[in-house]
């Protein structure tokens, strides 16, 4: 077992630690205040008030109204709810626009719309440039009178590259097209203000911003037509049936409050740590390449390819040193093919298989960055000495 | 996280016999960087037909490196005729087993050994002569049939775990099922690759699509003042660009699906999906 106090955790785009303040806020609702928020008695009703506070905290981080926040079980549920709601609202339209680099939660849904709706859809999957950015003009041209909904992620989970979703949402709005964004990686890392945007739906996930796993949010703009995904009780004003995951919702509220307070630190100190790590690796390791646009990116993510070596092998050597990160290589997924994001960007196979994603959080320290910078070059060197492709290409 | 045995971890962290033998008697190269793993095995054989030395270089994951490493240990001092009898399962066993999704690493070790021995004896490798079934990873029917028989495979998923075939676009699944059915009844199995229609390579597919567009679709659209150009072929997704009158036409979606896609499905491949590049 790897002890939590011994690890260097740089895999925060996969999941994050629960902030101590978040856990503290949750504990009373796991231990003592077990009432149902919908109950008539005070014992339950007070829990309902705590959930209402959490809703306000989430809304404040997003620049939204509390009435626009629907609690769900995860980011994936939020994505499915938004997209399927739009398709049911306008059954006569048959075109969906998304991108080639979406998270599987959106990608696999959009690939199988017929299965879920019984209707045939034409799906435009927008290309990205080699730096992972999107061409807004091509997006504009992709919209037709048949387009029901656009689903584009705010920030990419693998590269951290940011899409201009606010501009895209305005363009969609002009055409009367609904706009959904999977903002699971963006929320808490960059400032958002939905009140000033034309975004109709936004998904977020608790465990990516130091709240627990198993809770998410779907933002539904006031006035946007909505068809529920989970029908049942009157919870969430009939928009999502099912008794609330009370403690986690309260944790998520507190996490949003913390994220707002730490937003500046994330974009200064964490960004500086990321830049130090990135620049250090790109200069100390030959044939190391940055995947993704250098600026249009989340402050915490660095995706670097080490050519002619394979990602899983790198990760396991890092694991020996208790460094946690992830890779876009085929072997780490079990899917046999490297990341669809890197392939969509046209990253060559020599580099795609050797990609490592470092994703930091406010809990990372400069000492940890120095440790990683000291230990990565020998790992890559050792693996390259094994690689039949290194000698001829170095 | 894969569940690797201690033996796998040991061979991965401390690989044995890394490198290339200068003036090797046999060299075996298998895999490619595109596929995500590759192995170069070099062997030295003495006058008594005994392998005196073996070295490897591997690009790949932990189990690929460990499989190569343990293979070189097994080979040293082994008679060539015994080495010829080694199976992928022998390699996996020597490592205390491999996760099922990683069995293809042991298969790669065995194939490199065969290639090295063939290089030494001057024989021609039979496996490479089969018909390519999985275009993504370049796996032939002969390789798949052997993996099915030797490892008693019973599902397409297992074939993928052992040979990688079917692990990319998944288009060859039907063919894999067919091979599975044939190989499990050895008495009636047809000689591999003989009577079945040959599969299209990606290149052939693109060429054929181009041909149909030029010969049939373009002239049809030009009659209405439109034009079409092929932009990209990505698996079954064909991206085209509509020009001229078609570009701004409201019924261009209908044109795309009812005309272009229909034609291409009829004449090239019935799984093609045509999309417009905008």
Interface residues (C-beta under 8 A of the other chain):
Chain A: X95 X122 X123 X124 X125 X138 X141 X142 X144 X145 X146 X308 X309 X310 X311 X312 X313 X316 X317 X320 X329 X330 X331 X332 X334 X335 X336 X337 X338 X349 X350 X353 X385 X386 X387 X388 X389
Chain B: X2 X9 X12 X13 X15 X18 X29 X33 X34 X36 X37 X38 X39 X40 X57 X58 X59 X60 X61 X62 X64 X65 X101 X136 X137 X160 X164 X167 X168 X250 X253 X257 X275 X276 X278
